[in-house]
Amino acid sequence: MAADAMNKRPLTITILSWLYIAVGVLSTAAHYAQFRTQKPVVNEFVWVTVFGVAAICAGVFMLRAKNWARWLALAWIAAHVVISALHPHMDLAVHSAMLILFAYVLFRRDARVFFNAA
């Protein structure tokens, strides 16, 4: 019984995982729809696909307690911080705040126990 309680997925990880899946699917679909009306710049289609698949994979495999998936999730949002440095300052601030929040959620004690127990 105690082992089951230790391996229980934290609600914050469940929410964040589904958020990654939803953002991966919806943002990729939105970009593809935009590509129908605007021709993408060189390699934009590839990068949109890679980032979308990475977000979906991070979400799915975090639900399955794969430790590498939380690192992928952190790398994904960190990449968005770097990309947002090329956009208005508010984008950078929002993505930076999300990076801090996501890192906190992904590396809290209950999350570490969940990912390291698998």
TAKALIN-V728166 format. One record per residue. N is the residue number from 1. SS is DSSP state (h for helix, s for strand, l for the rest). BURIAL is b if it has 9 or more other ideal C-beta (glycine too) atoms within 8 Angstrom, else e. D_FIRST is the distance of its C-alpha to the first C-alpha in Angstrom with 1 decimal. Layout:
# TAKALIN-V728166
n=N ss=SS burial=BURIAL d_first=D_FIRST
n=N ss=SS burial=BURIAL d_first=D_FIRST
This chain:
# TAKALIN-V728166
n=1 ss=l burial=e d_first=0.0
n=2 ss=h burial=e d_first=3.8
n=3 ss=h burial=e d_first=5.4
n=4 ss=h burial=e d_first=5.2
n=5 ss=h burial=e d_first=6.5
n=6 ss=h burial=e d_first=8.9
n=7 ss=l burial=b d_first=10.1
n=8 ss=l burial=e d_first=10.9
n=9 ss=l burial=b d_first=14.7
n=10 ss=l burial=b d_first=16.6
n=11 ss=h burial=e d_first=19.0
n=12 ss=h burial=b d_first=21.9
n=13 ss=h burial=b d_first=21.2
n=14 ss=h burial=b d_first=21.1
n=15 ss=h burial=e d_first=24.4
n=16 ss=h burial=b d_first=26.1
n=17 ss=h burial=b d_first=25.3
n=18 ss=h burial=b d_first=26.8
n=19 ss=h burial=b d_first=29.7
n=20 ss=h burial=b d_first=30.5
n=21 ss=h burial=b d_first=30.6
n=22 ss=h burial=b d_first=32.8
n=23 ss=h burial=b d_first=35.1
n=24 ss=h burial=b d_first=35.4
n=25 ss=h burial=b d_first=36.5
n=26 ss=h burial=e d_first=38.6
n=27 ss=h burial=b d_first=40.4
n=28 ss=h burial=b d_first=41.2
n=29 ss=h burial=e d_first=42.5
n=30 ss=h burial=e d_first=44.5
n=31 ss=h burial=b d_first=46.1
n=32 ss=h burial=b d_first=47.0
n=33 ss=h burial=e d_first=48.6
n=34 ss=h burial=e d_first=50.5
n=35 ss=h burial=b d_first=51.7
n=36 ss=h burial=e d_first=53.4
n=37 ss=h burial=e d_first=55.8
n=38 ss=l burial=e d_first=55.9
n=39 ss=l burial=e d_first=56.2
n=40 ss=l burial=e d_first=53.5
n=41 ss=l burial=e d_first=54.7
n=42 ss=l burial=e d_first=54.4
n=43 ss=l burial=e d_first=50.9
n=44 ss=h burial=b d_first=49.4
n=45 ss=h burial=e d_first=48.1
n=46 ss=h burial=e d_first=46.3
n=47 ss=h burial=e d_first=44.8
n=48 ss=h burial=b d_first=43.6
n=49 ss=h burial=b d_first=42.0
n=50 ss=h burial=e d_first=40.4
n=51 ss=h burial=b d_first=39.0
n=52 ss=h burial=b d_first=37.8
n=53 ss=h burial=b d_first=36.1
n=54 ss=h burial=b d_first=34.5
n=55 ss=h burial=b d_first=33.1
n=56 ss=h burial=b d_first=31.7
n=57 ss=h burial=b d_first=30.2
n=58 ss=h burial=b d_first=28.6
n=59 ss=h burial=b d_first=27.0
n=60 ss=h burial=b d_first=25.8
n=61 ss=h burial=b d_first=24.4
n=62 ss=h burial=b d_first=22.8
n=63 ss=h burial=b d_first=20.8
n=64 ss=l burial=e d_first=19.8
n=65 ss=l burial=b d_first=18.8
n=66 ss=l burial=b d_first=22.0
n=67 ss=h burial=b d_first=23.0
n=68 ss=h burial=e d_first=26.7
n=69 ss=h burial=b d_first=26.5
n=70 ss=h burial=b d_first=26.0
n=71 ss=h burial=e d_first=29.0
n=72 ss=h burial=b d_first=31.0
n=73 ss=h burial=b d_first=30.2
n=74 ss=h burial=b d_first=31.5
n=75 ss=h burial=e d_first=34.5
n=76 ss=h burial=b d_first=35.2
n=77 ss=h burial=b d_first=35.6
n=78 ss=h burial=b d_first=37.4
n=79 ss=h burial=b d_first=39.9
n=80 ss=h burial=b d_first=40.5
n=81 ss=h burial=b d_first=41.3
n=82 ss=h burial=e d_first=43.9
n=83 ss=h burial=b d_first=45.3
n=84 ss=h burial=b d_first=45.5
n=85 ss=l burial=e d_first=47.7
n=86 ss=l burial=e d_first=50.4
n=87 ss=l burial=e d_first=50.1
n=88 ss=l burial=e d_first=50.8
n=89 ss=h burial=e d_first=49.2
n=90 ss=h burial=e d_first=47.0
n=91 ss=h burial=b d_first=45.2
n=92 ss=h burial=b d_first=44.6
n=93 ss=h burial=e d_first=43.4
n=94 ss=h burial=b d_first=40.9
n=95 ss=h burial=b d_first=39.5
n=96 ss=h burial=b d_first=39.3
n=97 ss=h burial=e d_first=37.4
n=98 ss=h burial=b d_first=35.0
n=99 ss=h burial=b d_first=34.6
n=100 ss=h burial=e d_first=33.6
n=101 ss=h burial=e d_first=31.2
n=102 ss=h burial=b d_first=29.6
n=103 ss=h burial=b d_first=29.4
n=104 ss=h burial=e d_first=27.7
n=105 ss=h burial=b d_first=25.1
n=106 ss=h burial=b d_first=24.5
n=107 ss=h burial=e d_first=24.3
n=108 ss=l burial=b d_first=22.5
n=109 ss=h burial=e d_first=19.7
n=110 ss=h burial=e d_first=16.9
n=111 ss=h burial=b d_first=18.9
n=112 ss=h burial=b d_first=19.4
n=113 ss=h burial=b d_first=15.7
n=114 ss=h burial=b d_first=15.2
n=115 ss=h burial=b d_first=18.4
n=116 ss=h burial=e d_first=18.1
n=117 ss=h burial=e d_first=14.6
n=118 ss=l burial=b d_first=16.2
